């Protein structure tokens, strides 16, 4: 089982008891405003998403980690690596991403978790390049990308919803693990 421990977090595969707390995160309009069309996701949609994330682990050897707070055992959300199939023009590049509940914002958890996922990409999976994708206007996500050393590469448009996106990139040979 793949697990990564950071000073404050445990990145791990998904457990059955993660469904309800992840559905609560996905059900928060504040969290979801920059995701897809901005609509919240219910328990059923979250269960389907976790199943897809676990399948990606099995098929690709990487995926989205559940992010657990070491101090409390509470599920904070997710981080990890994924193939951004919603944006075919960037395929087959691998994207680093994250989603945390609002009570975990502004404390460096997203950067800490994503940094660990990037180390995993480089050291355990041998990837030499990652991208990050943010909706233009999602300044918090773009700030995390800058902290991670990612640079804006180009702008494009979401193929389904039509809003502007910015693709960031990092050469992991320049990444400071």
Backbone bond lengths (Angstrom), bond angles and torsions (degrees), N, CA, C in turn:
res aa  C-N    CA-C-N  psi(-1)  N-CA   C-N-CA  omega(-1)  CA-C   N-CA-C  phi
1 X - - - 1.454 - - 1.530 109.04 -
2 X 1.297 116.55 133.39 1.453 122.14 -177.48 1.524 110.29 -85.22
3 X 1.340 115.64 120.70 1.453 121.86 176.15 1.519 108.83 -137.81
4 X 1.317 115.18 144.45 1.454 121.73 176.09 1.522 106.82 -132.32
5 X 1.332 115.57 130.91 1.459 119.50 176.73 1.516 108.85 -109.80
6 X 1.324 115.40 132.49 1.454 122.70 172.73 1.531 106.62 -109.55
7 X 1.317 118.62 179.72 1.476 117.47 179.54 1.528 114.54 -56.33
8 X 1.349 117.81 -31.71 1.468 119.40 -175.63 1.521 114.44 -122.59
9 X 1.334 117.05 -7.29 1.459 120.26 -169.60 1.520 112.31 -131.42
10 X 1.330 114.99 155.44 1.451 122.29 169.30 1.520 106.55 -119.55
11 X 1.328 116.38 121.20 1.461 122.46 174.77 1.523 105.99 -99.76
12 X 1.320 116.14 124.53 1.459 120.07 -173.07 1.522 110.31 -149.95
13 X 1.332 115.17 170.76 1.454 120.43 174.01 1.534 108.97 -70.80
14 X 1.319 114.89 167.92 1.460 121.43 -172.56 1.525 112.61 -80.73
15 X 1.342 116.22 142.48 1.466 124.40 174.67 1.528 108.26 -111.78
16 X 1.317 116.28 158.33 1.466 120.53 178.63 1.519 112.29 -57.19
17 X 1.339 117.09 -36.91 1.471 119.27 -176.86 1.530 112.98 -78.03
18 X 1.336 117.97 4.76 1.463 121.59 173.99 1.534 112.16 -83.73
19 X 1.323 116.66 -16.83 1.469 120.39 -173.15 1.530 112.37 -58.96
20 X 1.309 118.30 -52.00 1.467 120.35 -175.69 1.531 111.82 -64.54
21 X 1.351 119.31 -48.30 1.469 117.03 179.12 1.536 113.09 -64.65
22 X 1.343 117.92 -34.03 1.464 118.79 177.98 1.526 110.05 -70.45
23 X 1.321 117.81 -35.85 1.464 120.78 176.29 1.528 110.76 -64.56
24 X 1.325 117.65 -34.77 1.463 120.34 176.44 1.526 110.59 -65.01
25 X 1.330 117.28 -40.33 1.464 120.97 176.52 1.524 109.64 -64.34
26 X 1.333 116.86 -47.86 1.474 121.70 -179.95 1.527 112.50 -66.77
27 X 1.312 117.35 -19.78 1.460 121.61 179.79 1.522 113.70 -89.85
28 X 1.310 117.17 0.72 1.462 122.07 -178.05 1.526 109.55 -91.99
29 X 1.336 118.49 116.03 1.468 120.90 -178.50 1.529 113.47 -58.90
30 X 1.325 116.71 -31.58 1.460 120.83 179.22 1.535 110.29 -65.95
31 X 1.323 117.14 -39.67 1.466 122.19 178.53 1.528 110.33 -68.63
32 X 1.308 116.27 -43.57 1.466 120.72 -168.91 1.530 114.27 -87.29
33 X 1.316 118.34 -3.71 1.467 119.73 -174.19 1.524 113.31 -59.77
34 X 1.329 119.02 -25.81 1.462 121.87 -179.56 1.531 112.64 -102.96
35 X 1.334 117.58 3.00 1.467 122.17 -175.58 1.526 109.80 -103.80
36 X 1.333 116.23 126.69 1.466 120.49 178.10 1.511 111.22 52.45
37 X 1.328 115.93 -129.42 1.472 120.00 -179.75 1.522 112.28 -87.04
38 X 1.334 117.13 5.42 1.454 121.44 177.13 1.513 114.62 89.16
39 X 1.328 117.04 -0.62 1.465 118.63 -178.00 1.532 110.47 -82.20
40 X 1.330 114.72 149.72 1.460 120.79 178.11 1.525 109.30 -75.10
41 X 1.320 115.05 160.84 1.462 121.79 -179.55 1.524 108.16 -117.99
42 X 1.328 115.84 141.85 1.461 120.66 -179.41 1.533 110.62 -93.94
43 X 1.323 115.24 -174.78 1.460 121.79 -178.00 1.521 111.51 -58.49
44 X 1.322 117.61 -44.01 1.466 121.61 -178.60 1.533 111.29 -63.81
45 X 1.331 116.81 -45.84 1.465 120.09 178.70 1.528 111.36 -64.44
46 X 1.325 117.25 -37.04 1.461 121.20 178.31 1.525 110.26 -66.42
47 X 1.328 117.37 -41.89 1.470 120.42 177.79 1.530 110.59 -60.68
48 X 1.337 116.39 -42.46 1.467 120.36 177.67 1.526 110.90 -63.69
49 X 1.325 116.99 -39.55 1.465 120.88 -179.96 1.528 110.59 -65.02
50 X 1.324 117.44 -46.44 1.462 120.50 179.74 1.526 109.68 -60.85
51 X 1.305 116.93 -39.57 1.469 120.35 177.64 1.532 110.71 -61.41
52 X 1.338 117.41 -43.11 1.479 121.11 177.07 1.525 110.87 -63.73
53 X 1.333 116.81 -41.08 1.463 120.20 -179.70 1.528 110.66 -62.95
54 X 1.319 116.78 -41.39 1.463 120.56 178.32 1.539 110.77 -67.59
55 X 1.325 117.41 -37.18 1.469 120.42 176.46 1.524 110.66 -63.26
56 X 1.342 117.50 -38.48 1.453 120.23 178.55 1.532 110.40 -62.50
57 X 1.331 117.10 -39.17 1.466 119.99 174.91 1.526 110.11 -56.52
58 X 1.333 116.16 -47.09 1.466 120.70 -177.06 1.529 111.84 -66.78
59 X 1.327 117.00 -38.06 1.465 121.37 -175.97 1.522 113.17 -83.55
60 X 1.329 118.09 -38.38 1.465 121.90 -171.29 1.527 114.15 -107.21
61 X 1.340 117.15 -18.31 1.458 119.61 -175.97 1.513 113.01 83.23
62 X 1.317 116.73 7.48 1.460 123.08 173.93 1.510 107.65 -150.06
63 X 1.323 115.56 169.84 1.459 119.65 -179.41 1.510 110.38 175.92
64 X 1.308 114.87 -159.58 1.459 121.19 -179.07 1.521 109.56 -95.22
65 X 1.324 115.00 126.37 1.454 122.23 176.80 1.530 109.43 -85.46
66 X 1.318 116.63 143.10 1.457 120.47 163.14 1.527 106.38 -71.52
67 X 1.331 117.23 136.68 1.461 121.80 179.23 1.526 107.56 -106.61
68 X 1.327 114.69 116.27 1.461 121.65 -177.90 1.530 109.15 -112.38
69 X 1.314 116.03 137.42 1.457 121.53 175.57 1.533 108.49 -73.00
70 X 1.330 116.95 123.75 1.466 119.67 -179.83 1.523 112.02 -61.92
71 X 1.311 117.45 -40.94 1.463 120.90 -174.65 1.522 112.76 -66.53
72 X 1.337 117.17 -36.19 1.465 119.72 -172.18 1.525 114.86 -117.60
73 X 1.337 117.56 -16.85 1.455 120.53 -174.44 1.518 113.10 79.29
74 X 1.327 117.22 2.32 1.462 122.22 -178.08 1.528 110.66 -73.28
75 X 1.339 116.94 140.66 1.460 121.63 175.32 1.529 108.20 -75.88
76 X 1.336 116.09 122.42 1.469 121.21 179.57 1.519 111.71 -93.22
77 X 1.344 117.62 -22.83 1.456 121.94 -177.44 1.510 110.20 145.72
78 X 1.348 116.37 -138.67 1.457 119.44 178.72 1.517 111.17 -140.46
79 X 1.313 114.25 161.82 1.459 124.08 167.77 1.509 106.50 -151.52
80 X 1.318 116.27 163.50 1.456 118.07 175.21 1.506 112.80 151.60
81 X 1.314 113.21 -158.36 1.452 123.07 -174.45 1.516 109.25 -117.22
82 X 1.331 115.70 141.37 1.452 119.61 179.86 1.519 110.08 -153.16
83 X 1.320 115.10 157.42 1.458 121.13 171.37 1.527 106.78 -87.58
84 X 1.328 118.43 116.65 1.470 121.27 -175.89 1.535 111.86 -79.29
85 X 1.314 115.75 71.25 1.461 121.91 -175.34 1.523 113.14 -62.58
86 X 1.332 117.80 -21.25 1.467 120.33 178.70 1.530 111.44 -66.67
87 X 1.340 117.06 -16.35 1.467 122.40 -177.52 1.533 108.34 -124.88
88 X 1.339 117.05 78.29 1.471 121.14 -172.93 1.530 114.66 -55.03
89 X 1.324 118.22 -28.01 1.456 120.24 -176.19 1.528 113.33 -65.54
90 X 1.334 118.63 -19.32 1.462 120.33 179.88 1.535 112.96 -98.99
91 X 1.312 116.34 -6.34 1.462 119.91 -178.09 1.529 108.87 -67.78
92 X 1.323 118.88 145.55 1.466 129.92 8.28 1.524 113.63 -98.72
93 X 1.329 117.67 29.34 1.464 120.04 179.66 1.532 110.73 -63.67
94 X 1.312 115.57 152.83 1.463 122.59 180.00 1.526 107.99 -101.11
95 X 1.328 115.46 136.00 1.458 122.20 -178.56 1.520 110.28 -108.58
96 X 1.325 115.87 142.13 1.454 121.97 169.63 1.529 106.73 -95.40
97 X 1.328 116.40 137.16 1.467 118.85 -178.12 1.526 109.80 -149.00
98 X 1.320 114.92 172.19 1.457 121.85 -178.22 1.518 108.90 -160.23
99 X 1.306 115.49 157.51 1.469 123.73 170.22 1.522 107.15 -155.24
100 X 1.305 115.92 120.03 1.456 121.52 -179.42 1.521 110.28 -123.51
101 X 1.317 115.65 153.80 1.457 120.53 174.17 1.519 110.08 -65.64
102 X 1.331 118.34 151.68 1.462 121.33 -174.06 1.524 114.59 -61.49
103 X 1.316 118.01 -25.75 1.466 119.51 178.31 1.529 111.82 -68.06
104 X 1.336 117.46 -10.62 1.463 121.99 -179.72 1.529 112.34 -106.35
105 X 1.317 117.50 3.98 1.462 121.27 -179.14 1.528 110.59 -77.72
106 X 1.337 114.12 153.59 1.457 120.81 172.02 1.526 115.18 72.40
107 X 1.328 117.13 15.64 1.458 121.02 -178.03 1.532 112.13 -122.08
108 X 1.334 116.56 7.47 1.455 121.02 178.58 1.519 115.26 83.65
109 X 1.327 118.09 5.16 1.469 119.98 -178.40 1.536 112.19 -67.22
110 X 1.329 117.81 -40.74 1.477 120.09 -179.60 1.523 109.96 -62.43
111 X 1.320 117.09 -44.84 1.468 120.51 178.81 1.521 111.20 -63.65
112 X 1.329 116.76 -43.63 1.465 121.39 -179.49 1.527 110.84 -62.19
113 X 1.327 116.12 -45.79 1.462 120.58 -178.96 1.531 111.54 -67.67
114 X 1.323 116.83 -46.01 1.467 120.46 -178.46 1.526 111.06 -66.49
115 X 1.332 117.25 -36.17 1.462 120.78 176.53 1.535 109.85 -59.89
116 X 1.326 116.94 -44.21 1.468 121.11 177.76 1.525 111.01 -63.27
117 X 1.330 117.33 -38.42 1.469 120.57 177.51 1.527 110.73 -65.26
118 X 1.335 116.81 -36.44 1.462 120.23 178.28 1.530 110.78 -68.73
119 X 1.321 117.99 -39.45 1.469 121.15 175.10 1.523 109.94 -60.36
120 X 1.342 116.60 -42.40 1.460 122.42 177.47 1.534 110.05 -60.02
121 X 1.329 117.11 -43.59 1.473 121.30 -179.99 1.520 110.96 -59.52
122 X 1.317 116.08 -44.85 1.460 121.64 -176.86 1.523 111.85 -75.17
123 X 1.328 116.44 -53.98 1.458 120.62 -170.14 1.523 113.96 -81.80
124 X 1.338 117.85 -37.42 1.463 120.38 -175.79 1.525 113.62 -98.26
125 X 1.326 117.07 -27.73 1.466 119.41 -176.03 1.523 113.17 -112.83
126 X 1.319 117.22 -4.36 1.459 121.06 174.62 1.517 114.57 67.43
127 X 1.328 117.37 23.06 1.463 119.99 177.61 1.525 108.91 -79.88
128 X 1.314 117.10 141.04 1.467 119.80 -178.13 1.518 113.13 -110.95
129 X 1.336 117.35 1.45 1.455 121.13 -175.94 1.528 108.44 -154.00
130 X 1.320 117.08 138.15 1.463 122.01 174.35 1.516 109.01 -134.88
131 X 1.314 115.45 155.79 1.452 121.17 171.63 1.520 108.93 -120.99
132 X 1.312 114.83 164.19 1.453 123.05 171.45 1.522 106.32 -135.20
133 X 1.309 117.28 143.25 1.462 121.78 -176.93 1.516 108.23 -125.37
134 X 1.317 115.79 128.86 1.467 120.36 178.57 1.517 109.35 -135.13
135 X 1.293 114.54 143.88 1.456 120.30 171.97 1.524 107.40 -69.42
136 X 1.320 116.82 133.47 1.457 120.41 178.99 1.529 108.27 -62.09
137 X 1.321 115.24 128.32 1.459 122.20 -173.92 1.517 112.13 109.87
138 X 1.343 117.21 -19.26 1.458 121.88 177.76 1.532 107.67 -83.51
139 X 1.320 115.10 73.95 1.457 121.37 -174.08 1.522 112.95 -63.03
140 X 1.326 117.90 -33.22 1.467 120.19 -179.81 1.528 110.48 -62.85
141 X 1.335 117.64 -45.48 1.467 120.12 179.03 1.518 111.56 -65.94
142 X 1.332 116.41 -39.63 1.461 118.39 179.06 1.536 111.29 -67.80
143 X 1.323 117.74 -31.89 1.462 120.36 175.15 1.526 111.02 -64.96
144 X 1.332 116.45 -41.29 1.465 119.54 176.78 1.529 109.47 -61.44
145 X 1.322 117.30 -44.01 1.463 120.09 -179.79 1.526 111.50 -60.24
146 X 1.319 116.64 -41.41 1.473 119.53 176.98 1.530 110.84 -62.88
147 X 1.334 117.04 -42.94 1.468 120.45 178.19 1.525 111.46 -59.87
148 X 1.315 116.37 -31.38 1.463 121.68 -179.55 1.530 112.11 -80.79
149 X 1.328 116.65 -5.94 1.459 120.13 -179.51 1.515 114.11 90.58
150 X 1.327 117.04 10.12 1.460 121.00 179.11 1.528 109.09 -81.60
151 X 1.318 115.65 147.61 1.460 121.72 -179.74 1.519 109.69 -121.05
152 X 1.330 117.51 144.11 1.466 119.55 176.17 1.528 109.57 -59.50
153 X 1.322 114.88 133.65 1.462 120.70 -179.79 1.523 110.76 -105.26
154 X 1.339 115.81 -46.52 1.457 119.79 -178.99 1.521 110.03 -168.25
155 X 1.323 113.66 166.74 1.459 120.47 174.93 1.518 108.63 -110.69
156 X 1.313 114.82 150.22 1.448 121.35 179.26 1.525 107.80 -150.60
157 X 1.309 117.18 -172.37 1.457 122.35 -178.86 1.522 109.33 -123.80
158 X 1.323 116.19 137.64 1.464 120.48 176.87 1.531 107.79 -60.85
159 X 1.332 118.16 123.90 1.466 120.27 -174.06 1.529 114.90 -65.13
160 X 1.323 117.53 -26.00 1.458 120.12 -178.54 1.522 112.48 -95.82
161 X 1.349 117.36 -41.45 1.454 120.60 -171.99 1.527 114.19 -103.80
162 X 1.324 117.42 -13.61 1.458 121.20 172.42 1.518 116.58 80.01
163 X 1.325 119.44 3.24 1.460 119.15 179.20 1.527 110.28 -87.51
164 X 1.339 116.82 158.39 1.469 120.44 -176.71 1.527 112.31 -75.66
165 X 1.327 115.09 140.95 1.456 123.95 177.90 1.521 109.19 -123.79
166 X 1.307 115.97 152.88 1.461 121.26 172.32 1.525 107.76 -120.46
167 X 1.326 115.13 128.80 1.462 121.66 177.78 1.525 107.74 -98.79
168 X 1.319 115.89 126.18 1.463 123.42 176.80 1.527 107.78 -106.34
169 X 1.315 116.13 158.15 1.456 119.68 -177.65 1.519 110.98 -143.36
170 X 1.316 115.05 156.49 1.455 121.17 172.78 1.534 108.51 -148.41
171 X 1.308 114.50 134.94 1.464 122.40 171.04 1.527 104.96 -87.29
172 X 1.312 116.34 116.27 1.469 118.53 -174.24 1.519 113.68 -69.28
173 X 1.332 117.09 -11.64 1.473 118.42 173.45 1.525 110.38 -68.78
174 X 1.358 116.29 -19.17 1.454 121.87 177.26 1.522 112.45 -99.07
175 X 1.326 116.55 -1.01 1.461 122.81 -177.11 1.523 109.70 -76.15
176 X 1.293 116.75 136.59 1.451 122.24 179.83 1.521 109.10 -100.66
177 X 1.330 115.27 95.92 1.463 120.53 -177.26 1.515 111.48 -73.00
